[in-house]
Amino acid sequence: MRKISYACPVCNGFSALSILFPKCTTPLMDYGRFSDLLGDYSPYRPIDDLKMTDGWIDVATHRCPHHLFCPACGFSDVEMVSEIEI
């Protein structure tokens, strides 16, 4: 029996994250996985390991938190991207 794995389509380049900030209608910049910003070595830790300690409910829901930023007004937010089965 094969173990089901999940991957973020944005992190893996399958799709792009394109969201406009409704207040200023500027495209938000995707700064990547939020968990990569948690510490100096976060980008080098296994993704599933980070999901256990990043504070988000992303392991059970198979969602990847992405940090978004508006260069026009400074708005910052996290968008949960649904992972796909691989």
N, C-alpha and C positions, 0 to 999 in steps of 0.2 A: 504494500500500500504506500502510495506516494504522499509525502508531507506537502500540504498546500503552503505556498509561500506568497507573500504580498510585496509589492514594490510601489513606490510613489511615481506616477507617470511624469510629474514635473521634475523631480530630482534626476530621473533617468532619461530625460530628454524626449519622452514620447509625446508630450504636449507642453504648452506654455501657459503660464498663469497670467491672465489678462483681466484686470479689475480696475474700474474707474472709481476714484473717490467721489461720492455723490455731492459733497459740498463744493468742491472746486473743479470737478470733472477732469482732474489730472490722472493719467494712468499711474497706478501704484507700482513701485519697483519691488521686485521679489528679491529679498536678500538671502533666500535659501532656507534650509531647515532651521527652525527656531532653536532646536537643541544644540546646533553647532555653535551658537553664541554663548553657551553656558560656561565654558571654560576653555583654557588654552588647548587642551588635548581632546575636547569634545568631538571635533571632526574626525578624529582617528579612532574613536571607540566604535565598536559594533553597534549598528543602528538599533537592533533589538535590545541591547544592553542599555542604551540611552533612553529608550522608551520606558524602561522600568524605573528610571530616576528623574525624568524631566518634568514631572508634575502635571502632565496632560493625560487625559484618558485616550490614549492613542494606540495602545497595544490591542485591547479588546475590540475597538471600533475600526481598526485598520485605516487610520487617518494620519496624515503627516502634517504637523504644524509648520507653516511657512511664515516668516517674518516679512511683512509688507511695510513700505514707507512711501510717503508722498513727498517728493522733492519740492513741490510748490508751497505747501503749507506746514510741513513737518509732522503730519498725522502718521501714527504708527499703529499697526494692528497685527494680529495673527489670524491667518486663514487656514482652516483645516481642509486639506486636500485628500479626497478619498483614494486609497491605494487600490491597485488592480491585482488580480490573481495572476501569478506567473507559473 
